């Protein structure tokens, strides 16, 4: 025990002095160890409670402490049970032992004598409390969940203590920075007519022994846990069964717990988890177990929002995120299931309390980003279970995480990532979870593409392995990355390094757009690059100073100077360089990995549009996807007009790539940005819907007719069907109405279409249906649909009706711009598309003449 106390004090005094001052000194008493003896009663009627005898080993951090303050909510404390023992002597004031402020959730224990400060007297005390807790379904922290097994209703206990709900489970010092040892003992009541049989008790430590006491209770004792924070504590009590798998080269064991009749539904998650653990070990190149003991996956029959971030060996999630039933589970739900478990296993590998040597991250937001980046990396290597003899690039996963982050990162109130560096991951507001995870991962992907995937991966895994049992910090990582990657042949032309790039992006909020202007009257051509902050509104559009790694491709690369490995960065100043474009286009952001958008001059945009229309495969699908997404963003931001935007997107009716269509669907959602410079109206939004309906028709029919069931095709089909119905594509709406009209067809409906069906049912047919009879997969989708409809109605309510554009202008959006008629097209654009309008400065007869000429040339 003395060594536990000594470790705690060393940790508090040496690891992070500023953190101690701000986070810990508001408490004058520290917990060293919690011992909890639990007696849970699960009645068949659902009326459940548990008794608990608790002993907390504490030390005083200040002199003259005569009041001990604990956090406790909704607990029934037995009055005579509160004791604070100094050896055999009880320090509790017998006349005023304690006060329990239920409204504030505070328990104050009053003492007759002051506690002795530990660093002077080395004295520790035992705080004893006995209490019971009535557990209900809607409780915080610890609650019961009901489910049916063989037609019989049963109940279980489970906990969800993140971020600050441990006080609902037991009295504690609820500071997320405190860590202590936990010793659990559970007494399982003997069989009785009114009590439900339970055989499964899981805590955050391995079972040490089990025996039957004289009173018939089964006693389960657990080994002491590692030092953990309160939000990492867990308890589960049920009548579940289990299956397990083991990793190939280590003793890592993955166990899933669920009702016995449903165990076959969890074969997929077990096999998938085993594959990911093996991939992690292969990546790490050392046979080091993720944790001591098993990793327990508990399928809670309830809708839960993912895993608790700090969990490492007791992972609870909703059974709809763990069980896979082909007739019920949609491909979207399957993808969530895979991502959440992979991300959690990456968190465990990067550092957890159960390690032989504890690895700690000073910036937990950075750990979250690295875990997300690695999750996508391992998902790419898993490749839906198909064996490959090479390393798959992140590719579409990288685009997905980048676009998720960009959709929220543009706003002026969005903080820089470095502002989270003193924040625990559990304390990051939910509205910033995608920012922290997806943006950090996207920036790492950008640097990976600049350095080269193999070089970056080797540097990353070498660093993680070298810091086992130590502290990991962003600064230390960047120093190591520079050391492992900066070579004469792999350095930026202007001397920039990975650390300079990362610092630039982590310490600034938002992201830039690069304006590209090509001076084609020079030989070689001169390309001007100028960056500024990207914003959908007028605010926050000033010049920016990100250190941007530049890569590009050109249409005609016969005499290209730097096409194969352009390696330079740009800053705030306008950057210029020469290149032989030979009359063709230049496209920045090769592989679309850069965390920025690009806006070209009008002539270059039209060259790109022409290539997309005539030979789209001449441009890689990742770049096509980024172009499509950028076009939607630039139009919404008011940087380009709808004529140009629709011209570039006019080729989409021929697009077959799932990656590009995902980017288009994500981009279409940007049209609903509140207060955006495009000045969205109902008429303009309708025009965009009409336009996208004409583009989605071909791929919709192709996928509906295709019976392929590979996961990537299923996901592509699901996304296209959902989008087609969302923009009111009639064949899609008819298909959903058919499911509603024919009950037998509805029963056999593809689960990948179910959420779309709910949307059409509620939004188009105005059919309201309750939750009765829905399983959790269906209920989750119904909740998603209700949220989408609320958001869409809010958007349509806020925007004005607007004035329809003239027929000629609408027709011009789908015109085929020909390079041979460049001067005419440019003049027409000058007349009709300049912000603020310049047509009034041109004689009306000339305007009419040019419009007629444009129509004839079509």
Secondary structure by P-SEA (a helix, b strand, c coil): caaaaaaaaaaaccccaaaaacccccccccccbbbbbbbbbbccccccbbbbbbbbbcccccccccbbbbbbcccccccccbbbbcccccccccccccccccccbbbbbbbcccccccccccbbbbbbbbbcccccccccccbbbbbbcccbbbbbcccccccccccccccccccccbbbbbbbbbbbbcccccccccccccccccccccccccccbbbbbbcccccccccccccccccccccccccccccbbbbbbccccccccaaaaaaaaaaaaaaaaaaaccccccccccbbbbbcccccccccccccccccccccccccccccccaaaaaaaaaaaaaaaaaaaaccccccbbbbbccaaaaaaaaaaaaaaaaaaaccccccccccccaaaaaaaaaaaaaccccccccccccccccccccccccaaaaaaaaaaaaaaaaaaaacaaaaaaaaaaaaaaaccccccaaaaaaaaaaacccccccccccccaaaaaaaaaacccbbbbbbbbccccccbbbbbbbccccccccccccccccccccccccccccccccccccccccccbbbbbbccccbbbbccccccccbbbbbcaaaaaaaaaaaacccccccaaaaaaaaaaaaaaaaaccccaaaaaaaaccccccccaaaaaaaaaaaaacccccccccccaaaaaaaaaaaaaaaaaaaaaaaacccccaaaaaaaaaaaaaaaaaccaaaaaaaaaaaacaaaaaaccccaaaaaaaaaccccccccccccccaaaaaaaaaaaaaaaaaaaaaaaccccccccaaaaaaccccccccaaaaaaaaaaaccccccccccccaaaaaaaaaaaaaac
